[in-house]
Structure formats: structure tokens, C-alpha cells
Amino acid sequence: VFLGNGPSGICLSYLLSGYIPYFKRDSLHPHPILQRKLEEAPDISILDQDLEYLSEGLEGRSHSPVALLFDTLQRPDTDFGGRAESVLTWWHETDRAVPHLVLGRNAPGGAWHSIEGSMVTLSRGEWMGLPDLPFKDWLKQKRRGLRNNRATAEDIAQYYQHYVMKKGLQKNFRCGTVVTSVRKVSAGTERSHSQKDLQENSDSLWNFNEKSTEVFQVDGFFKTVKGDKEPFSVYAENVVLATGTYDSPTWLGVKGENLSYVHHQLSALEEAVKNSSIGIMSDPVLIVGAGLTAADAILFAHHCNIPVIHVFRRRVSDPGLIFNQLPKMMYPEYHKVHQMMKEQSAACAGPYDCYVSLPEHHVLSFGKDKKCIFQDKNGYQKVYKISMALVLTGSNPNLSFLPNNGIDLAMDSDQPVNPKRNPIDVDPFTYECTQEKGLYALGPLAGDNFVRFVQGGALAVASSLLKK
């Protein structure tokens, strides 16, 4: 059973549906050592080879060796702007399919359905694709091209839905499900409970390995068309956590943050503009944060001529700031936001109307009168009257369905799971949780935050499950 139907869950479903990758004969990989290793066993699928051996010595933009391996097999020279073909060929071996179920709240694609459709992705379009169906080929069928090599969130969401249908995976997907609990029970438990079967004609899903003494019980409910909640329980030897991190926006933890004009999602600004509750003549919108979501909010407000006060803790020149890591040519709009942050501080008037930058400031409190108090690094305070506030400082996964919110599974078991600072502790070549056998974690939960790299985790999980 997989929890989460975003790119990680879709990719793993593809691999476990009997689609097996092999090294394509006569293809040439630009990495000579990897090429030599691939030529050693061309008749053995990548899933059946030693992933640690294959990925040894690879370097790139991910800390995960298997993520780098699968990425370079699919897009051999993409980091150098190359267009080399994948060195993989895919065979559909139905006898190797592993019965599985993918549970998700939304349509296949996960959180991509919650992002405003016209937003342009950070990653290049071809990096958003899944195995054996290049994103740009799908876009061509729609008679569309990529803007500046990048895609819109709406395109991505549609592509993931199309992928599930095109590859015949839909029978494994159950959308509109909410999981409330995952726990280990003794293997006899599932026989003594009647369970609501989530998958028609799926007896094999419940044929447990005779040696299993414990299985996972997954409880939750369906949201029916009428809006009712229909409970279910399923039992599985292995559970894959692929729920992402979009669920719970981070709060500042300051006084007044729960007031009705303080929001934690960009969609609140879009909604306010749509229903004309804010406009050109409004008091400024406060945007807190210095990541890409905050930048998207600034661009949206700028486009609508809505005044903005932008507050963030870091220095503008901080190398850890995402804007200082993005190539200017590829990301002109984010470069523009960074320029505004540098040139338009409250201390000096700059060239951009309707925008004030407050670097190295933090929010002290939100008042009922919509007055917000800030403090700078020297302890000086400022007060601004605002129309609404958007706190966009990241998000945390919601793992409330796990015992102790999944904290015991994290690298640091004294702190909550966080994709950047404290991911779930997994074996790097199987993605199985080190603290709980049979439980796997994929994607941001395991520290892989880009679509191109979550797929390596799916390869590792599939390889591990096929060997069990």
C-alpha cells in the first residue's frame, strides 16, 4: 500500500506494474565508468542489479546515489544542457507485477492539483517527466511548447493524470481517500477482521507471506460523491510513505497569527484579488519569507499592482538564499524579485513602486487592527498597517496517521520530520526506514525534493520489494 499519489507514488506504481528497465544495447552513456558497468550485465534488468555498485562514483545535484543513477540513466547529460536519449529500454513483464494500492486525497499528481495552474515550475520541463513518456513529447501532442524550457503547474498536473491512464495504472489508484492510521498488528489480525476491500478482484493483495508474523493495518475513509465518509481498513506487508510535505504550512508562532487576515497559502492572495477584497488602493499586503513561494506571491501582487511589504530574516546577499543559486538566464522572473529585494529596502527609495523590502527583519505580532509590528537585527521596531498577511516560510509533512507523528522514524528522533532539516532515516539503496522494517519513505519525506530525483527512490523501493 502506498500513501500518496504524487510523482513518487505514480513512478513506483509503474515499476511494480511489471514495467522493467534494461540497459539499451548499443547505447552510449557519456559517463565511461557507468557505461562499462552497464555493459557487464546487459541481460539483467536494472532493478535486479546491485544499485550501490552502479551508482558508485556518480556526482550531481542530489545527495542520493540511487536518485543520481536513475536520473542519469534517463537523462544522461541534462545538467550540461545536452539532449542525449535515455539509455534505458522498458519491457512489460506482467509476471513480475507486484499487487499494490495507491491511496491519495486528490487525482493522480498529488499536490500539483493544489498549485495555481499558471505558476511556472522551478525545474525545466523535461525534468518533470516520468519514465518512458517524455514530458516534452506529451506537450507536443497538445501543440504546445515549453516557455523558457519550463512548464506550468496545470500542465504538470494534467501530464501526471494522463501518465496513469496511458500506462494502464488506474486500477491501482484509489483517489478521494484519507488515511487516519498506520500501525503494526500481528498477522492473524487481518483474518479475524472483515475488511472493506479497496480493490476489486484483488485477492492476491491479501495473500500474505506465510512467514509474516506482523503486518501493517491501514485505516481511513473514502470521501463519497455525496460527501459522506466511508471507512476502510486494509492490511499489507509493506507500506510506502509518499505523502510529500505540502500539507501543513509552517507558522511563525507569534501573537495574532490566527487572526482572519493572516494566511499561510498563496491561494489566499489569488482568492482576495479574484473577489476584489484587495486592489490597487488597498493597504499593503505583507509577505513573509524568502523562498520561491514568497517570490511567486510578490510576482502575482506586482502583476496586479497591489502594494507589498516583504519581510525576511536573511541578508539579501546570503549564499543560502535560493535566488543566489539560480542561473539568471533561466529564471528571469525570480532574478527580478531578487533585484527588488536588494534595491527597494525601506531605508532607501528604489525604482519599484508598490514594493518595500525589509531584510533581516522578523514579525513580532499581528494586531486586531491589522497593524503588524516588525523588529530588525538591532532590536528597532517598526509598525505597518496592512490589508492581509501571507506567511510563506515553507511547509511540514502531516504524519498524524503514524504513531508519535512519525518522529521516531526521523534522522533526529527528538525533532519533527522536516524534508530539508530532518528527513526520515532510510537505507540509501532500498529507502526502507531504518527504524521500521516493511515501511518505506519516498520523495521529500526522505529528503528528495525534486521530481527528477524522487524517481530514484521509487527504483530503490521497487528493487527491494521485488527481491523480498
C-alpha positions as CSV (number, residue, x, y, z in Angstrom):
1,V,0.0,0.0,0.0
2,F,1.4,3.4,-0.9
3,L,0.2,6.6,0.8
4,G,0.3,9.5,-1.6
5,N,-0.3,9.6,-5.4
6,G,2.1,12.3,-6.5
7,P,5.1,11.7,-8.8
8,S,6.8,9.3,-6.3
9,G,3.7,7.1,-6.0
10,I,3.0,7.1,-9.7
11,C,6.6,6.2,-10.6
12,L,6.6,3.3,-8.1
13,S,3.3,2.1,-9.3
14,Y,4.7,1.9,-12.9
15,L,7.7,-0.1,-11.7
16,L,5.6,-2.5,-9.7
17,S,3.1,-3.0,-12.6
18,G,5.7,-5.1,-14.3
19,Y,7.5,-2.3,-16.3
20,I,11.1,-3.3,-16.1
21,P,14.1,-1.2,-17.2
22,Y,17.1,-2.7,-19.0
23,F,20.2,-1.1,-20.5
24,K,19.5,-0.4,-24.2
25,R,22.0,-2.3,-26.3
26,D,24.3,-0.2,-28.5
27,S,23.5,3.0,-26.5
28,L,26.4,5.0,-25.2
29,H,26.4,6.8,-21.8
30,P,28.7,9.8,-21.5
31,H,30.0,8.5,-18.1
32,P,32.6,5.9,-19.2
33,I,32.7,4.0,-15.9
34,L,28.9,3.7,-15.7
35,Q,28.9,2.6,-19.4
36,R,31.4,-0.2,-18.6
37,K,29.3,-1.3,-15.6
38,L,26.1,-1.3,-17.7
39,E,27.8,-3.4,-20.4
40,E,28.8,-6.1,-17.9
41,A,25.2,-7.4,-17.5
42,P,23.0,-6.1,-20.3
43,D,20.5,-9.0,-19.9
44,I,19.9,-8.3,-16.2
45,S,17.3,-5.6,-15.5
46,I,18.5,-2.5,-13.6
47,L,16.0,-3.5,-10.8
48,D,17.9,-6.8,-10.3
49,Q,21.4,-5.4,-10.3
50,D,23.4,-4.0,-7.4
51,L,22.3,-0.4,-7.2
52,E,25.1,0.5,-4.8
53,Y,27.7,-0.8,-7.3
54,L,26.1,1.0,-10.3
55,S,25.7,4.3,-8.5
56,E,29.2,4.4,-7.0
57,G,31.2,7.5,-8.1
58,L,28.3,9.4,-9.6
59,E,28.1,13.1,-8.8
60,G,25.3,15.6,-9.3
61,R,22.6,17.8,-7.7
62,S,21.3,15.2,-5.2
63,H,22.7,13.6,-2.1
64,S,21.0,10.3,-3.0
65,P,23.2,7.9,-5.1
66,V,20.2,6.0,-6.4
67,A,18.5,9.3,-7.4
68,L,21.6,10.3,-9.4
69,L,21.8,6.8,-11.0
70,F,18.2,6.7,-12.3
71,D,18.3,10.4,-13.3
72,T,21.5,9.9,-15.4
73,L,20.1,6.7,-17.0
74,Q,17.0,8.6,-18.2
75,R,18.7,12.0,-18.9
76,P,22.4,11.3,-19.4
77,D,23.8,14.8,-20.0
78,T,20.9,17.0,-18.9
79,D,22.9,19.0,-16.4
80,F,25.2,20.2,-19.2
81,G,22.3,21.2,-21.4
82,G,22.5,18.1,-23.5
83,R,19.7,16.3,-25.2
84,A,21.1,12.7,-25.1
85,E,18.5,9.9,-25.3
86,S,17.8,7.7,-22.3
87,V,20.0,4.6,-22.2
88,L,17.0,2.6,-20.8
89,T,14.6,0.4,-22.7
90,W,11.4,-0.8,-20.9
91,W,9.9,-4.3,-21.1
92,H,6.4,-5.1,-19.7
93,E,6.9,-8.4,-17.8
94,T,3.4,-9.0,-16.3
95,D,4.6,-12.0,-14.3
96,R,6.8,-9.6,-12.3
97,A,4.0,-7.3,-11.3
98,V,3.5,-6.8,-7.6
99,P,-0.1,-6.2,-6.4
100,H,-0.4,-2.8,-4.8
101,L,-2.7,0.0,-4.0
102,V,-2.0,3.8,-4.3
103,L,-4.1,5.9,-1.9
104,G,-4.4,9.7,-2.4
105,R,-6.7,12.6,-1.5
106,N,-6.7,14.1,-5.0
107,A,-6.5,13.0,-8.6
108,P,-3.1,11.3,-9.5
109,G,-0.5,14.0,-9.3
110,G,-0.9,14.8,-5.6
111,A,-0.1,18.4,-4.6
112,W,0.3,19.6,-8.2
113,H,-3.5,19.8,-8.3
114,S,-3.4,22.3,-5.4
115,I,-1.0,24.8,-7.1
116,E,-2.3,27.7,-9.1
117,G,-2.4,26.5,-12.7
118,S,-0.4,29.3,-14.4
119,M,2.5,29.1,-12.0
120,V,5.7,28.2,-13.9
121,T,7.8,25.4,-12.4
122,L,11.3,25.9,-11.0
123,S,12.6,22.9,-12.8
124,R,13.0,22.6,-16.5
125,G,10.0,20.9,-18.2
126,E,11.9,17.8,-19.2
127,W,12.9,17.2,-15.6
128,M,9.2,16.9,-14.6
129,G,8.7,13.8,-16.8
130,L,8.2,10.2,-15.6
131,P,9.8,7.0,-17.1
132,D,9.2,6.2,-20.7
133,L,6.9,9.1,-21.6
134,P,8.9,12.3,-22.0
135,F,7.1,15.4,-20.8
136,K,8.0,17.4,-23.9
137,D,6.5,14.7,-26.2
138,W,3.2,14.9,-24.3
139,L,3.3,18.7,-24.6
140,K,3.9,18.5,-28.3
141,Q,0.7,16.4,-28.7
142,K,-1.1,19.3,-27.1
143,R,0.6,21.5,-29.8
144,R,2.3,23.5,-27.1
145,G,6.0,24.4,-26.5
146,L,7.8,25.0,-23.2
147,R,8.2,28.6,-22.1
148,N,11.8,29.2,-21.4
149,N,12.2,25.4,-21.1
150,R,9.7,25.4,-18.1
151,A,6.2,24.2,-17.7
152,T,3.1,25.4,-15.8
153,A,1.7,23.6,-12.8
154,E,-1.5,22.9,-14.7
155,D,0.5,21.2,-17.5
156,I,2.3,19.0,-14.9
157,A,-1.0,18.0,-13.1
158,Q,-2.6,17.0,-16.4
159,Y,0.5,15.1,-17.5
160,Y,0.6,13.0,-14.3
161,Q,-3.1,12.1,-14.8
162,H,-2.5,11.3,-18.4
163,Y,0.5,9.1,-17.5
164,V,-1.6,7.0,-15.1
165,M,-4.2,6.4,-17.8
166,K,-1.7,5.9,-20.7
167,K,0.3,3.3,-18.7
168,G,-2.8,1.5,-17.5
169,L,-2.1,2.1,-13.8
170,Q,-5.5,3.4,-12.9
171,K,-6.8,0.1,-11.5
172,N,-4.2,0.5,-8.7
173,F,-5.3,4.1,-7.7
174,R,-7.9,5.0,-5.1
175,C,-8.4,8.7,-5.1
176,G,-10.5,10.6,-2.5
177,T,-9.1,8.6,0.4
178,V,-7.8,9.9,3.7
179,V,-5.6,7.7,5.8
180,T,-6.1,8.2,9.5
181,S,-3.9,5.4,11.0
182,V,-1.0,3.1,10.1
183,R,0.1,0.6,12.7
184,K,1.7,-2.8,13.0
185,V,-0.6,-5.7,14.1
186,S,0.0,-9.5,14.3
187,A,-0.6,-11.3,11.1
188,G,-3.6,-13.2,12.5
189,T,-5.5,-9.9,13.0
190,E,-6.4,-9.4,9.4
191,R,-8.1,-12.8,9.2
192,S,-10.3,-12.1,12.2
193,H,-11.5,-8.7,10.9
194,S,-13.7,-8.2,8.0
195,Q,-12.2,-5.5,5.8
196,K,-13.6,-3.2,3.3
197,D,-11.8,-4.3,0.1
198,L,-10.4,-1.3,-1.8
199,Q,-9.5,-3.2,-4.9
200,E,-11.9,-5.4,-6.9
201,N,-10.7,-8.9,-7.8
202,S,-7.6,-8.3,-5.7
203,D,-7.4,-11.5,-3.6
204,S,-3.6,-11.7,-4.3
205,L,-3.1,-8.4,-2.4
206,W,-4.1,-10.1,0.8
207,N,-2.2,-13.4,0.3
208,F,0.4,-12.8,2.9
209,N,3.8,-14.4,3.0
210,E,3.4,-17.4,5.4
211,K,6.4,-16.3,7.3
212,S,5.0,-12.9,8.1
213,T,4.3,-12.5,11.8
214,E,3.3,-8.8,11.6
215,V,1.5,-6.8,9.0
216,F,0.5,-3.1,8.7
217,Q,-3.1,-2.1,9.3
218,V,-4.0,1.0,7.3
219,D,-7.3,2.7,8.4
220,G,-9.0,5.6,6.8
221,F,-12.1,6.7,4.9
222,F,-13.3,7.4,1.4
223,K,-15.0,10.7,0.5
224,T,-18.0,9.6,-1.5
225,V,-19.7,11.7,-4.2
226,K,-22.4,12.7,-1.8
227,G,-19.8,13.9,0.7
228,D,-20.2,11.0,3.1
229,K,-17.2,9.4,4.8
230,E,-17.0,5.6,4.2
231,P,-14.4,3.9,6.5
232,F,-12.0,1.2,5.3
233,S,-9.2,-1.0,6.7
234,V,-6.6,-2.7,4.6
235,Y,-3.6,-4.9,5.6
236,A,-0.3,-5.0,3.9
237,E,3.2,-6.5,4.5
238,N,4.8,-3.3,3.2
239,V,3.7,0.3,3.3
240,V,5.3,3.2,1.3
241,L,5.0,6.7,2.7
242,A,5.0,9.2,-0.3
243,T,2.7,11.9,1.1
244,G,5.0,14.9,0.4
245,T,5.2,18.0,2.5
246,Y,2.5,20.2,1.2
247,D,0.1,19.5,4.0
248,S,0.9,21.8,6.9
249,P,2.3,25.3,6.2
250,T,4.9,26.5,8.8
251,W,3.7,29.0,11.3
252,L,5.8,31.8,12.8
253,G,4.3,31.2,16.3
254,V,3.7,34.9,17.0
255,K,0.8,36.7,18.7
256,G,-2.2,37.3,16.4
257,E,-1.1,34.8,13.8
258,N,-4.5,33.1,14.0
259,L,-6.4,36.3,13.1
260,S,-8.6,36.1,9.9
261,Y,-6.4,38.4,7.8
262,V,-3.3,36.2,8.3
263,H,-2.9,33.4,5.8
264,H,-0.4,30.6,5.1
265,Q,-1.0,29.8,1.5
266,L,-0.6,31.7,-1.7
267,S,-4.1,30.8,-2.9
268,A,-5.5,33.2,-0.3
269,L,-4.0,36.2,-2.2
270,E,-5.3,34.9,-5.5
271,E,-8.8,34.5,-3.9
272,A,-8.7,38.0,-2.4
273,V,-7.8,39.5,-5.8
274,K,-10.5,37.5,-7.6
275,N,-13.3,38.6,-5.3
276,S,-11.9,42.2,-5.2
277,S,-11.4,42.3,-1.5
278,I,-8.0,43.8,-2.2
279,G,-6.7,46.0,-5.0
280,I,-4.5,48.9,-6.1
281,M,-5.9,51.3,-3.4
282,S,-5.6,48.8,-0.5
283,D,-3.1,48.9,2.3
284,P,-0.1,46.8,1.5
285,V,-0.1,43.0,1.6
286,L,2.6,41.7,3.9
287,I,4.6,38.7,2.5
288,V,6.8,36.9,5.0
289,G,9.6,34.6,3.7
290,A,12.4,34.4,1.2
291,G,11.7,31.2,-0.8
292,L,10.2,30.7,-4.2
293,T,6.6,30.6,-2.9
294,A,7.1,34.1,-1.4
295,A,8.6,35.2,-4.7
296,D,5.6,33.8,-6.6
297,A,3.3,35.9,-4.3
298,I,5.4,39.0,-4.9
299,L,5.2,38.5,-8.7
300,F,1.5,37.9,-8.5
301,A,0.9,41.1,-6.4
302,H,3.3,43.1,-8.7
303,H,1.3,41.9,-11.7
304,C,-1.9,43.1,-10.1
305,N,-0.4,46.4,-8.9
306,I,-1.0,45.6,-5.3
307,P,1.4,47.2,-2.8
308,V,3.7,44.8,-0.9
309,I,5.8,44.8,2.2
310,H,8.3,42.0,2.1
311,V,9.8,40.7,5.3
312,F,12.5,38.1,5.6
313,R,15.2,37.1,8.2
314,R,18.3,36.6,5.9
315,R,20.6,39.1,4.3
316,V,20.0,39.7,0.6
317,S,23.5,38.5,-0.2
318,D,23.2,35.3,2.0
319,P,24.5,32.5,-0.2
320,G,21.8,30.2,1.3
321,L,19.1,32.3,-0.3
322,I,17.6,30.3,-3.2
323,F,17.9,33.4,-5.5
324,N,21.7,33.3,-5.2
325,Q,21.7,29.8,-6.5
326,L,19.6,30.2,-9.6
327,P,21.0,31.0,-13.1
328,K,19.7,34.4,-14.2
329,M,19.1,33.5,-17.8
330,M,16.8,30.6,-16.9
331,Y,14.9,32.3,-14.1
332,P,14.4,35.9,-15.2
333,E,11.3,36.5,-13.0
334,Y,13.0,35.2,-9.8
335,H,16.0,37.3,-10.7
336,K,13.7,40.3,-10.9
337,V,12.3,39.6,-7.4
338,H,15.9,39.3,-6.0
339,Q,16.7,42.6,-7.7
340,M,13.7,44.2,-6.0
341,M,14.7,42.8,-2.6
342,K,18.2,44.3,-3.0
343,E,17.2,47.7,-4.4
344,Q,14.0,48.6,-2.6
345,S,14.7,48.4,1.1
346,A,12.7,50.7,3.4
347,A,15.9,52.6,4.1
348,C,16.2,54.0,0.6
349,A,13.6,54.5,-2.2
350,G,14.3,52.4,-5.2
351,P,12.9,52.1,-8.7
352,Y,10.0,49.8,-7.9
353,D,6.7,51.3,-6.9
354,C,4.4,49.5,-4.5
355,Y,7.1,47.3,-3.0
356,V,9.2,47.6,0.2
357,S,11.8,45.1,1.2
358,L,12.7,44.6,4.9
359,P,15.7,42.2,5.0
360,E,17.0,40.9,8.4
361,H,13.6,41.6,10.0
362,H,11.1,39.4,11.7
363,V,7.4,39.7,12.7
364,L,6.8,40.3,16.4
365,S,3.0,40.3,16.4
366,F,-0.2,40.9,14.3
367,G,-2.8,43.2,15.8
368,K,-6.6,43.0,15.5
369,D,-6.5,46.5,13.9
370,K,-4.3,45.0,11.1
371,K,-1.2,46.7,12.4
372,C,1.9,44.5,12.3
373,I,5.0,45.0,14.4
374,F,8.4,44.1,13.0
375,Q,11.9,44.1,14.6
376,D,15.2,44.5,12.8
377,K,18.5,42.8,13.7
378,N,19.4,45.8,16.0
379,G,16.2,45.5,18.0
380,Y,14.5,48.5,16.4
381,Q,10.8,48.1,15.9
382,K,8.5,49.3,13.0
383,V,4.7,49.3,12.7
384,Y,2.9,49.0,9.4
385,K,-0.8,48.9,8.6
386,I,-1.6,46.1,6.2
387,S,-4.6,44.6,4.4
388,M,-3.6,41.0,4.7
389,A,-0.6,38.9,5.6
390,L,0.9,35.8,3.8
391,V,3.3,33.8,5.9
392,L,5.1,31.7,3.2
393,T,8.0,30.2,5.1
394,G,7.7,26.6,4.0
395,S,5.6,23.6,5.0
396,N,5.9,20.4,7.0
397,P,4.5,16.9,6.3
398,N,1.4,15.8,8.1
399,L,2.2,12.4,9.6
400,S,-0.5,12.4,12.2
401,F,-1.6,8.9,11.0
402,L,1.7,7.4,12.3
403,P,2.5,6.7,15.9
404,N,4.0,9.8,17.5
405,N,3.6,11.7,14.2
406,G,6.5,9.7,12.7
407,I,9.1,11.4,14.8
408,D,10.7,8.1,15.8
409,L,11.4,7.5,12.1
410,A,13.4,10.7,11.6
411,M,17.2,11.2,11.5
412,D,16.9,13.1,14.8
413,S,14.1,11.3,16.7
414,D,13.8,14.3,19.1
415,Q,12.6,16.6,16.3
416,P,9.6,16.6,13.9
417,V,10.1,15.2,10.4
418,N,11.2,18.0,8.0
419,P,12.2,17.5,4.4
420,K,15.3,19.7,4.5
421,R,16.5,19.6,8.1
422,N,15.3,16.2,9.4
423,P,14.1,13.7,6.9
424,I,13.0,10.2,7.7
425,D,16.1,7.9,8.1
426,V,16.1,5.4,5.3
427,D,18.6,3.0,3.8
428,P,20.1,4.8,0.8
429,F,19.8,1.8,-1.5
430,T,16.3,0.4,-0.5
431,Y,14.6,3.5,1.0
432,E,13.3,1.2,3.8
433,C,13.0,3.0,7.1
434,T,15.9,2.0,9.4
435,Q,13.6,2.1,12.4
436,E,10.7,0.1,11.0
437,K,11.2,-2.8,8.6
438,G,8.5,-3.1,5.9
439,L,7.9,0.7,6.0
440,Y,9.4,2.8,3.2
441,A,9.6,6.5,2.6
442,L,9.9,8.3,-0.7
443,G,10.2,11.9,-2.1
444,P,10.5,14.9,0.3
445,L,9.9,12.7,3.3
446,A,13.2,11.0,2.5
447,G,15.0,14.3,1.6
448,D,14.4,14.1,-2.2
449,N,12.7,17.4,-3.1
450,F,12.7,17.5,-6.9
451,V,10.6,15.3,-9.3
452,R,13.7,14.3,-11.3
453,F,15.3,12.8,-8.1
454,V,12.2,11.2,-6.4
455,Q,12.2,8.6,-9.1
456,G,15.5,7.1,-7.9
457,G,13.8,6.4,-4.6
458,A,11.0,4.6,-6.4
459,L,13.6,2.5,-8.2
460,A,15.2,1.6,-4.9
461,V,11.9,0.6,-3.3
462,A,10.8,-1.5,-6.3
463,S,14.2,-3.2,-6.4
464,S,13.9,-4.0,-2.7
465,L,10.2,-5.3,-2.9
466,L,11.0,-7.5,-5.9
467,K,13.8,-9.1,-4.0
468,K,11.6,-9.9,-1.0
